[in-house]
């Protein structure tokens, strides 16, 4: 009987070792995880020189002698200038903003600054914002392009800036060589 117990014990131990070996093999596998990621989208919100336009007007019959607008090569900066002759002269600049990228965009903030301005509002401006030169002879009206989404690959909006020589009829203001520089900064973010 003792031999029978020994045989049973040996068979049981062999079975336990076999189960442990199978269990170890099942849990000791090597896991290899390979992967890669790439981004194929493109961010390209820019000013469009081809659509930039200016319109001059004069109450005295002689429009401004110089009125230029130039968008730089990367489409991130536009420069404009005007030389007024008489009160009532104005130039309205329209600058298209286009989204040629593959990501929807929206206007986050618009801020205005400059030199010789009586005030420089900043932050999230909406609608029309008016700023004047320190002497009040030059007035800028900046019309926000709005915060609606610029659709990817085709979205368009327009920034409008009107510069005018204010017709002051009271007092003896002398506008000779009056100047005021304006900077408008637009910040677009992913929509």
C-alpha positions as CSV (number, residue, x, y, z in Angstrom):
1,X,0.0,0.0,0.0
2,X,2.9,2.2,0.7
3,X,4.1,1.8,-2.8
4,X,0.7,2.8,-4.1
5,X,0.8,6.0,-2.0
6,X,4.3,6.8,-3.3
7,X,3.2,6.3,-6.9
8,X,0.2,8.5,-6.4
9,X,2.3,11.1,-4.7
10,X,4.9,11.0,-7.5
11,X,2.2,11.3,-10.2
12,X,0.6,14.2,-8.3
13,X,3.9,16.0,-8.1
14,X,4.6,15.4,-11.8
15,X,1.1,16.8,-12.6
16,X,1.7,19.8,-10.4
17,X,5.0,20.5,-12.1
18,X,3.5,20.1,-15.5
19,X,0.6,22.5,-14.6
20,X,3.2,25.0,-13.3
21,X,5.3,24.7,-16.5
22,X,2.3,25.3,-18.7
23,X,1.1,28.2,-16.5
24,X,4.6,29.8,-16.6
25,X,4.8,29.4,-20.4
26,X,1.4,31.1,-20.8
27,X,2.3,34.1,-18.7
28,X,6.0,34.4,-19.7
29,X,5.3,35.5,-23.3
30,X,7.2,38.4,-24.7
31,X,4.9,41.2,-25.9
32,X,6.2,43.5,-28.6
33,X,4.2,46.7,-29.3
34,X,5.3,48.8,-32.3
35,X,3.6,51.9,-33.5
36,X,4.1,55.2,-35.2
37,X,2.2,58.5,-35.6
38,X,2.3,61.3,-38.0
39,X,0.5,64.6,-38.5
40,X,-0.6,65.4,-42.0
41,X,-2.6,68.5,-41.2
42,X,-1.4,72.0,-42.0
43,X,-2.0,75.3,-40.2
44,X,-2.2,78.2,-42.7
45,X,-4.3,81.2,-41.8
46,X,-2.9,84.2,-43.7
47,X,-3.6,87.6,-45.2
48,X,-4.3,87.6,-48.9
49,X,-2.4,90.2,-51.0
50,X,-4.3,89.3,-54.2
51,X,-7.6,90.4,-52.6
52,X,-6.3,93.4,-50.6
53,X,-8.0,96.6,-51.8
54,X,-8.1,100.3,-51.0
55,X,-10.8,102.9,-51.7
56,X,-10.0,106.6,-51.4
57,X,-12.5,109.4,-50.9
58,X,-12.3,113.1,-50.6
59,X,-14.9,115.8,-49.6
60,X,-12.8,118.5,-51.2
61,X,-12.2,116.7,-54.5
62,X,-8.6,115.7,-54.1
63,X,-8.2,112.2,-52.8
64,X,-5.1,111.2,-50.8
65,X,-1.9,111.4,-52.9
66,X,-0.5,108.2,-51.5
67,X,-2.5,105.2,-50.4
68,X,-0.7,101.9,-50.4
69,X,-1.2,98.4,-49.0
70,X,1.3,95.6,-49.0
71,X,1.1,92.1,-47.5
72,X,4.4,90.4,-46.9
73,X,5.4,87.2,-48.6
74,X,4.3,84.9,-45.7
75,X,1.0,86.6,-45.4
76,X,1.4,87.4,-41.7
77,X,1.9,91.1,-41.9
78,X,0.3,93.9,-43.9
79,X,1.5,97.5,-44.1
80,X,-0.6,100.4,-45.2
81,X,0.1,104.1,-45.6
82,X,-1.8,107.2,-46.6
83,X,-0.9,110.9,-47.0
84,X,-4.0,113.2,-46.7
85,X,-4.3,116.5,-48.4
86,X,-7.4,118.1,-47.0
87,X,-10.0,117.5,-44.2
88,X,-12.5,114.8,-45.2
89,X,-10.0,112.7,-47.1
90,X,-10.2,109.0,-46.2
91,X,-8.8,105.6,-47.3
92,X,-10.6,102.3,-46.6
93,X,-8.4,99.3,-46.6
94,X,-9.9,95.8,-46.9
95,X,-7.7,92.9,-46.3
96,X,-9.0,89.3,-46.8
97,X,-8.0,86.6,-44.3
98,X,-8.0,83.1,-45.7
99,X,-7.6,79.7,-44.2
100,X,-5.6,77.5,-46.7
101,X,-4.9,75.0,-44.0
102,X,-6.5,71.7,-43.2
103,X,-7.7,72.8,-39.7
104,X,-10.8,75.0,-39.0
105,X,-9.8,78.3,-37.4
106,X,-11.5,81.1,-35.5
107,X,-10.4,84.6,-34.3
108,X,-9.4,84.5,-30.7
109,X,-8.3,88.1,-30.0
110,X,-7.8,91.3,-31.9
111,X,-5.7,94.1,-30.4
112,X,-4.9,97.6,-31.5
113,X,-1.8,99.6,-30.7
114,X,0.2,102.4,-32.2
115,X,2.1,105.6,-31.8
116,X,0.5,109.1,-31.4
117,X,-2.9,107.5,-30.7
118,X,-5.1,108.9,-27.9
119,X,-6.1,105.4,-26.8
120,X,-5.0,101.9,-27.7
121,X,-7.7,99.4,-26.9
122,X,-6.6,95.8,-26.5
123,X,-8.2,92.4,-26.0
124,X,-11.1,90.8,-27.7
125,X,-12.6,93.6,-29.8
126,X,-15.9,93.1,-31.6
127,X,-17.7,95.3,-34.2
128,X,-16.1,98.7,-34.9
129,X,-13.4,100.2,-32.8
130,X,-12.4,103.8,-33.3
131,X,-9.1,105.3,-32.2
132,X,-7.8,108.8,-33.0
133,X,-4.4,110.5,-33.1
134,X,-3.4,112.6,-30.0
135,X,-4.4,115.8,-31.8
136,X,-7.6,114.3,-33.1
137,X,-6.9,115.0,-36.8
138,X,-6.5,111.3,-37.8
139,X,-9.2,108.7,-37.0
140,X,-8.9,105.0,-37.5
141,X,-12.0,102.8,-37.6
142,X,-11.1,99.1,-37.4
143,X,-13.9,96.6,-38.2
144,X,-13.4,93.2,-36.7
145,X,-13.6,90.2,-39.1
146,X,-15.8,88.5,-36.5
147,X,-15.3,85.3,-34.5
148,X,-17.1,82.9,-36.8
149,X,-15.2,79.8,-37.9
150,X,-12.9,79.9,-41.0
151,X,-13.5,76.6,-42.6
152,X,-10.5,74.6,-43.5
153,X,-9.2,75.0,-47.1
154,X,-11.7,77.6,-48.0
155,X,-12.7,79.9,-45.1
156,X,-12.6,83.6,-45.7
157,X,-13.1,86.8,-43.6
158,X,-12.3,90.5,-44.1
159,X,-10.5,93.0,-41.9
160,X,-11.5,96.6,-42.7
161,X,-9.5,99.6,-41.6
162,X,-10.6,103.1,-42.4
163,X,-8.2,106.0,-42.0
164,X,-9.5,109.5,-42.3
165,X,-8.4,113.1,-41.9
166,X,-11.0,114.5,-39.5
167,X,-12.7,117.7,-40.6
168,X,-12.4,119.9,-37.6
169,X,-14.4,123.1,-38.0
170,X,-14.0,124.5,-34.5
171,X,-10.8,126.2,-33.2
172,X,-7.6,126.7,-35.1
173,X,-6.2,123.2,-35.2
174,X,-3.2,122.9,-37.4
175,X,-3.0,119.4,-39.0
176,X,0.3,120.1,-40.8
177,X,2.4,117.0,-40.6
178,X,0.1,115.2,-38.2
179,X,0.7,111.5,-38.1
180,X,-0.4,108.4,-36.3
181,X,0.7,104.8,-36.7
182,X,-1.7,101.9,-36.2
183,X,-0.9,98.2,-35.5
184,X,-3.7,95.6,-35.6
185,X,-2.9,92.1,-34.3
186,X,-5.1,89.2,-35.0
187,X,-4.7,85.9,-33.1
188,X,-6.4,82.8,-34.7
189,X,-6.7,79.5,-32.9
190,X,-8.0,76.1,-33.8
191,X,-11.8,76.0,-33.9
